Amino acid sequence: MADTASNPIQLFHWEGYDNNGVTHQGEWFSSSSDELQQQLRQHRIEMTTLSKRRFSKLKSVFNPVNRTDVTLIANQLATMLEAGVNIDYAIKLIEHTHNKYSVKLLLYRLHCKITAGLTLSEALREFHTCFDQFFVQMVTTGEQTGKLSETLCLINLYREKQQMMRAKITKAFIYPITVLLAAVIVCYIMLTKVIPQFETMFAQFDAPLPKLTQTVIYASAWVSAHGTHAAMIIGITVTLLGLIYRHHLATQRRVHHYVLTLPLFGSLLLKSIVVQVARTLVICTQSGLPLLSGLQLSYQLLTNRYVAEQLKQVESEVSAGTAIHSAMRTTQAFPEMLLQMVMIGEESGQLEKTLTHLIQRYELDIEQVVDNLNQVLEPFIVIILGVIIGGLVLAMYLPLFNLLSVLG
C-alpha cells in the first residue's frame, strides 16, 4: 500500500473489463494510478482507461458520514466476515459499492490504516467522529474473543434499534412544531399584509373602533415597523443562549433535567433513555464485556447530561460493591419499573433477560404514546390556533358588523 502521507489521496474514474469480457467502470479513491491498477487486478478487472476526477472536500462537508452510514458499514462488515472474507478486503469491497463520497473516503482511509498494520479497533479509534466509544470498545472485545463478526452483528442490531427509537421520538415532536411554525407564519402575513389593508379602510369610516380591533391594528403597526429588528434580536439572543448552553455543562445539566419534567414529552424521553441504557447493558453482556464496562459505555453514549451524571454515579457505587438497583435508587433519576426489573435480574442471576423484557415493554409504551400523542395534542393545538387566528379575523370584522348595524 502506498504511503498516503507522501502521496495525497486522489479520485480516479476507470473503465475496464473482467475475464468474461463484461465492461465495468467506477470512481475509486487511491494514492496513485499504480495502486488503483493493482486493486483492479485483485478484482480480476483489466483496466482500459483511467482519468483523474476533481474531488471537492465540500462534498464531504455538506454530505458527511451520518449514523445510518455507520450502521450500514457495520451490517456489511458483519455479513462479509461471516462469509469468510478478510477484513481489509471486506472494507475495500464496501468502499467500492458506496456512491457517497464521504463514506468512500472514510473507508479508503480505514483500509490504509489496516494495511499499515493496525487492528480494526485501532483504526476505528482514529476516526472517533464517525465511530463512537461504544463501537470501538465492542470491536475491541470482538477481536479479543475471536467473535468479531458476531460482535458486529450486535453493533448493527443496537444501532438499528436506536435509530428506530430516535425516529419515533422525532415523530412525536414534528407535528406540534410544524403546526406552530405554520401559525406563526400565518399570523405574520396577516399582521403585515392583510390587516394594514383593513386599517386603511377603517380610517375612511371616521368612527371609533372596538378595543380588540385597536389592539390588533397597533400590533400590526408595531410588527410592520419593528418586526425585522425583533427577529434579529431574537435570533442573536437564541444564538448566544445556544453558545452558553453548548459550552456550559451546568446549564446543559439543568436544561436536560427540566426537559425530563415536561408533561407527556418528559416521560417519553425518559423511557427512551432507559431503553438505550438497558439495550447497551444487554449488548455488552452478550459480547462478553463486564457489567462495569457496560455502565461506563452507557453514560458515555447518553446525550442527556443529567441522566449521564447520575449513571456515572451508579457506576462508581457499583464498583465499590453496591448492588445496581440500590445505586440507581439513590440517584432518584430512574423510574421504578427499571429499579424493580434490575433488582429481580440481580437476585435471579438473569439480568440480561429481565432487561430484555423491560426493553420490549418500554418500546411498546413509546410506540403507543407516539401514535396517540397527535390525537391528544390536536384539540389543544386547534384551540390555540382558533384563539389566535380567529381573534385576528374577528378583530377585523367587528367594525364591519358595527357599521352594518348602524346602517340598518
Disulfide bonds with the S-S distance in Angstrom:
none
